[in-house]
């Protein structure tokens, strides 16, 4: 087992480009307000853009967690990936056909650099880890080839083939999870890395509400909405990070896959939450859609967060399944009440603040009971 380590300055520099990537993707999807009839189509394209970006970040993060200390001159590899990501981010466009080739070539380049890293480090890393490095390098090469074949097609087939390649890339580690269990991740380092990415997505919501406020500083109703949004962001932040610090077992030996895949269902809902925050002010968007985006993103965030903390908790921490079920019912019932009575979305924000406040209270009770023991 490798010694525990902290996130490096190089990794933080690497994350900086993803800050821009998340912001750029959200900037494009905010244009939905100009063509509300294409809302669901544009949201699908939004996922089409951010999923490869997320997987590119995950691929490098997982490599660096296992092999970063064995790689010679990691700065070169990561800076090449950063340059490709900048070009990939510049290719974000709601009319995706126009920029598809530059987007896919940059994505394939990022993944290729990661594959080269695996093969490179296999030559001089600890012999017991060599087999794993070669295996992952070969598996991810298959994903690159399949995704690259998408450039031979047009229309729906093109995107289907691209996502087949990305899906295989994502699936392979799951198929070989028993093999990867033999090579446990540095759990504290990995948890910190994903925590930093969550910070990035929370930051995007702050950027959105600041942009809203900057052009409406004298509008009392907008000020109220912004204050409620900020209150909800704060309670969601509190429910994630306070629990991450105190409930998770840093001595856990795991292949890191639940942490890895689970955070997709934390990061994407937070990005959708930022989009919904913008829609709250845009009159051209159906209020029911805005309400649905708020509740779906908040509910998925809660469920995934709860699952991750439950699985990685200190074994002395007693989680109540009954409480989690009641919380889920709270999300469903409050959403139903809001729809049935057609209450304004400001009331929805108050309900969500209350629900996450109850979530914080529940976890504080778990911690207090643990201290008493």
N, C-alpha and C positions, 0 to 999 in steps of 0.2 A: 504493500500500500504506500503510495507516494505521500510525502508530507503535505499537510494542509498549507495552502497558499492564498494570498490575496489577489484581487484583480490588479493587473499591471496597467501602467500608463499607456502602453501600446493598445491594450484592449479598450481602454476608455477613448483613445483617439479613434479607434475603429468604430466605436459606437456613435461617434460624432456624425459620421456620414449617414448613419441610419436615422439619426434625428432629422436630418434634412429629407431623407427618403420618406419617412412617415408623414412629415409636414407637406411634402410635395403631393403625395397620393391623396391626402385629405383635401388639399387645395383644389385638386381637380374634381373630386366628388362633390364639393360644395357648389359646383356650377349646376348641379341638378335643379336647383331652384329656378333656373332659366328655362328648363324643359321638364316640368313635373310629370308629364305623361310618360317619360322614359325612366322614371325613378328606379324601378326594379331592374331594368336592363343595365343602368349605370352602376347600381350597387353590385351586380354580378361582375361587371368589368372591374370594379374596385377590388373585389376579392381576387380577380385574375391578376391584378397588379401586385397586391401586397403579399399574397401567399408565396410566390417565388422569392420575394425580398426577405420574408421571414425565414424561409428555409435556407437561403444563402447565409444569413446571420447565424442560424442554428448550426449549420454545417461547420463553419469556422469555429464557433464557440465550443462545440463538442470535441473537435480536433484539438483545440488549444488546451482544453481541460485535461485530456488524456496524454497528449504528446507535446504540449507547448514547451516544456523544459528540455525536450530532446531535439527540438528543431533548431538547426543552425540558421542564423540571420532571419528570424521570423518577421522582422520589419519589412524585408523585401516582399515576401509573399502577401502580407496583409496590406501593404500600401498599393500593390498591384490590384488587389481586390477592391480597395477603396476607390481607386481610379475607375475601375469598371462599374462600380456601384453608382458613382456620380453620373456616368454616361447612361446607366440603366434608369436612374431617377429622372434624368432629362427626357427619357422616352415615355414617361407616364403621360397618357393622353386618353381622354374618353373616346376619341375616335382611334381605337387601338390599332386598326389595320395600317394606319399611316406610319406608325413607329414600331411595328412589331419586330422587324428584322434587327434593328438596333437593340431593342429590348432583349430579345432571345439570345443574341450573340453575346451581350454583356453577361446575362445570367449564366450561359454555358461557360463563359470565360472564368467567372467566379468559382463555379463548381469544379472546373478543370484545375484551377490553382489548388483547391483543397485536395483533389485526387493526387496531384503531384506531391503535395505535402505528405500524404500518407505513404506513398512509395519512397519518398526521400528519407523519411524518418525511419522506415523499416530497415534501412541498411546499417543503422548505428544505435538503435534504441535497445533497451533491455530485451534479450532474446525471447523472454516469455510473452512479450507484447508484439513481437514482429509479425506473427501469424495474423493477429487481429488487424494490424495496420494494412497488411497486404489484402486481406479479405475485404475490408471496407473500401480500399482503393479500387478493387475490381468491381464490387457491387455498384459503387457510385458512378463508375465509368459506363455501366449499362444504362443508368438513368440519363447520363449526358447524351449518349448515342440516340436513345429513343426520343428525347426531347428535341434534339437537333434535327431529327427526321421531319419534324413539323414544318420546317422551312420548305419542304418539297410539296406542300399542300396549300390549299386556300380555304377561306371561310371556316365553317364549323369544324371540319376535319382537322384543320391546322391546330386549332385550340384544343381539340380533343387529344391529339397526339402529343402536344406539348404537356398537357396535364397528365397524360398517361406516364410520360417520362418523369415528371415531378412526383407523381403518386408512387411510382416504383422506387424512386430515390427515398421517399419518406417511409415506404413499406419495408424495405430491406432490413433496416435495423430491428424492426419488430419481428421479422421472420427469424432473425438470428439472435433473439434476446437471450436465450440460454447461454450461447457462446459469450455474449457481451457481459453477462453476469460475472464471469470469471475475471473480468477486468473492470472493477468498480470505479466509478467516477470519483473525483474529489468533490464530495457533496457540498460542503460549505462554499467552495469556489463557484460551483454551478448555480447554486441557489442565489448567490450574490449577483451573478451575471444576468440571470433572468429577472431578478429584482430591479436591476438597472434598466433593463429594457421596458419593464412595466412603468418605471419612472418616466421614460421617454414618452410613452403613450398617455400617461396622465398629463404630462407637460403640454401635449397637443390640445387637450381640452382647455387648459389655461390660456393657450394662444388664441383659441377660438373665442372664448368669452371676453378676452381683452380686446380682440378685434371688433366684437359686437359693441362693447362699451365705448370704444374710441369714437364711434360715429353717433352715439346716442347718449351722451353724458347728461343731457337735460331731460331725458324721457324717464319719468318715474316708473312706468310699467316695465321698461327694459331694465332699469336698475334693479327692480325687484326680482325679475327673472334671473339676472346675472348673480345676484346674491344667493338665490336658491340653488342655482347651478353650482356655485362655488361651495356652498354648504354640502351638497351631495357629493361633489368631488372629494371634499375633505373627509367625509364619513367613509366613503369607499376606500380612500387611501389609508385611513386609520385601520379599517377592518382587515386590510391586507398586510401592511407592514408591521403593525404592532404584534400581530399573530406570527408573522414570519420570524420575527426576532425571538419570541419567547416559547413558541410551541414546537418548532421544527427541531428534529434530532440531528445535530451536526456530526454525530458519530455513525450515522446510518451508512451501511454498505449497500449500494444499489447501482443498477446500470443507468439510472437517471432518466429512463424513458417516460415515466408518468410526469415528471417535472417538465420534461422537454415537450411532449405532445399536449399535455394539459395546458401549458401556457399559451398555446395557440388560441384556446378558448377563453383566455383571459385577455390577451393582447388585442385580438380582433374585436371583441365586444367593446373594449375601451376606445378603439378607433371609431367604431360605429357610434358610440356614445358622444364622441366629439362632433361627429356629423349631425347627430340628432340635436345637439346643443345649438348648432347653427340654424337648423330647421325651425327651432322654437321661435326664432325671430322672423323667419322668412314666411310671408303670408301666402305665397303661392303653393306651399306644401300642405297637403291634407293633414289636419291636426291628428287624425286617427293614426296616420303613418308615423308621425313624430312620436306619439304616445307609444305605439308598438315598438319602435326602435329603442326608446328609452327603457321600456320594461323588458324586452327580449335581451338587450345587452346587459342590463343590471342583473337579471335572473341567471343568465349563463355565467356571468362573472361570479356571482355568489356561489352557484353550484360547483363550478370548477375549483374555485378557491377553497371551498369547504372540503372537497374530495382530496385536493393536494395536501392540505394541512392534516387531514385525517390520516392519510396514508403515511406521511412523513413525520408524524407527531412523535414526541417522546412517549414511550409506552406507559408512563405513569399519568399521562393526561387522559382523562375520561371524557370522551365526546358523547353527546346524547343524540342518537338517531331520531328520537321523537321530536326534539327541538328543531332539528334540521327540516323535518317533514312539515312542522307547523310554520316554519319560516317560508318554505316553498308555497304552502297554502296561502300565506299572507301575500306573496307576490301575485298569485293567481286571482285571489279574491279582490284585492285592491284594484287590479287591472280591470276586472269584470265590472266593479262598481263604477269606475271612471268611464267605461264605455257605455254602460247602461244609462247613467244619469248625465252623460255628456259634460262632465265637469272639465274646467279648464286645465291645461297642462301644468300650471303652477301648483295645483292641488296634487297632481301626480308626483311632482318633485318633492313636495312635503311628505307624501306617503313613503317614497323611496328613502328619504332621509330618516324617517322613523324606523323603517325596516332595517336599514344598515346600523342605526343606533342600537336596535335590539340585538343585532348580530355582534356588535362590539361588547355590549353588556354580557351576552352569553359567554364569549371567550374570556372576558375578565373574570367571570364566575369560575370558569374552568381553571384559570391560573390561580385564583385565590384558594380554591379547594386543594390544588396541588401544593401550595405553600403551607397550608395548614397541616398537611400530611408530613 
